[in-house]
């Protein structure tokens, strides 16, 4: 059963974002301020949290893992 379809005691479990699985993420203004890893990513094997200035150019790349974030709205 996938993490998005799992439930515990009848309550829905929040969707866990697979960190660094894609290396490209689309984000919206609702995700700002943008950090990598983002809230909701599984954090067990990641780097320290870093804030990324995606608003300036519309894209930003994490200096630790190389993930690319694109602001879509």
N, C-alpha and C positions, 0 to 999 in steps of 0.2 A: 504494500500500500504506500502511495507517495505521501510526502510530508503535507502536501496541500489537501489531500483527501483524508488524512488521519483525523481521528477524534479521540478525545480522552473523556471518559465518563459523560458522554453525550455533548460535551462542549467542543466547539471547533478549535483547532490548533491554528495559530497564525502561520501564514505561508513563510517558509524560510527561504531566503534568497541564497542560491549556491554561490558563495564568494569565489571569484577568480575562475569560475567555470566557463564563462563566455569571454571575458576580458573586454567586452564592449557593453555598455549600459546606456539606455536612454533614461534621462531624468527630467523632471518638470520643476517648475518654481515651487511646488509643494514640497520638494525634496531638499530645498535650500535651508540652511547652509549645507553644502554638500561635503560629506566626509567619506573617506575610504578607510576601512570598510564602512558600508552604509548600515544604518540600523536595520535589523532583520537578517543580516548575513550571519551565517554560522561562523563564530569567532575562534574556534579551537585551534586553527593552524594559520593564523594571519599575522600581519605586521601591526605596528602601532597605528592608532587613528591619526589621520592627517586630513586637514581641511583643504579643499581644492577650489580655486577661483574660477568656476565654470561660467560665471555671468559675463566676464570680460570678453571672451572670444567665442563662447558657445560650446566649447569643448575643453576638456582638461584631462591630463594623464597623471595617474598616481605614480609618484617617484619610487615607491616601494615595489609594487607588483606589476606596474605597466598597464593596469586597467584604464580604458578610455571611456570617459563619460561625456555624453552629448546632451545639451539642453534642448528639449524639443518644443517648448512653448514660451 
